[in-house]
Amino acid sequence: MKRVSQTVVRHFSVTSRVCAVTWPKPDYGPMEVQRSTLLNGINVAAARSSGAQIGACTIMYQAGSRYEWDGQLGASHFIRATSTATGCAYTAFAKARYLQQHGASLTCSSDRQTVAFTLRCPLVCFSDLKYYLLDVATRCCYLPWEIDARKTLVRGDLTRMDPEQRVMDLIQRACWAGPLGNSMFCEEERIDAMSPDNLKSFVDCNFTTDVCTVTSFGMPFEETIKLAEKIEFGRSQPDKRCEMVSFPRNGFELYDMGRNSDTWITIAVPGCGTYDLSCLLKHAIVAEACGTANMQDGMHDLDRTPQPPLGLVAGDDVYTQYRMFNISYRETGVFGILVKTRACSAWDTTLAAAEFLANVGDISFKQIEVGKNRLKLGLALHDEDCVKVSEGLALQIANDVQIDSHRTCIPVVDALCAHEIRTTAKAISDRRRGAWAGFAGSVRRRAAPTQRVRRTTRACARAGASSSADTPRV
């Protein structure tokens, strides 16, 4: 019996030692990014990681709502809605059935700049499922009866739109005169006029190889190249498309959500584009230093701990939330404050938000270091989602920026000088003369307060002084 026990113990000890040696430590970040450009202009990149068993692949076009012309307004919204429709190779039912059986998902997302189709699946299934991604992104048929069926879905999107998403769309419509002012959603009066010919015309003009990017996370680079080669077999690049220029305008937008509903308010100033990575990171640090989210969220909306200092502006009002945001496109951007409050306190809340934005240049060096740490945490959390990594890599290549992962971006953030970041914050506060405002909520009987908001933002721009003695500063 003694020998048997010794043998068993010895066996287990040897097994544990062997496992500790043979099993590598998982690393869920892109260790290596391989890049290439095809002769027809398609940019390809693949990020490999060791340990992840689920990967993602993205086909992205620079074809957002800003590229819609008069007869095509709302086309990008319909493209999102028809991403599950019948293609040249597979029917809508076959796509849904086969992807579900293999534990995969296909999503389509768009904004004012891009349209992205992303496949998320186990690594062992990618060689078979990549053709479904290809069929959705480049070979949709846009059949008339399917377009008519999707019109109900588009109307439902307008009805179910989240108030935060609505007010963020409003503020960007208030910011720009030109293509960037186009909404990401199709207007109600344009839904019935949308036809397959309009969608095909938009796709033919904007889904071209010179604005196409194919990226993957966890997938082999060879498989990603094969997928990119099947998008377009030609070897010549198409002619450059004509692009209209957007200009800032000092305006505001309103949307009435009904009496006694929560009111969402945005006040913004011109931001920066993605062409300058250093400037983009500085704007992001300033936003994080002011507070872009909650430090703690509970089961209910009131169970939260906001990030200071912007989160403390609400004081004892538990129904009011503040947060900073920074949106960047290729050549410009929007930097501002988003507020959620009750209709009865909308006026005071708008005053406080406008005053905070006018004095954002008074940010301290200690708060700048806090903003750096918050940004680095956000970058690390971003790399945990394979879909976000794949789409983020596509955005980097489309904007000629190389970050790869948080491991390469964190040293860049640490190297930024605090004095330069504070100079950027002061430059943001100096732009307060061109402030914009957007409202969504109980605004039916608040036409006069809305005009007062416009005058208040201009008054803060002229004076830069506190409109109320109780309004906290940064």
Order of alpha helices (4+ residues) and beta strands (2+ residues): alpha-beta-beta-beta-alpha-alpha-beta-beta-alpha-alpha-alpha-beta-alpha-beta-alpha-beta-beta-beta-alpha-beta-beta-beta-beta-alpha-alpha-alpha-alpha-alpha-beta-alpha
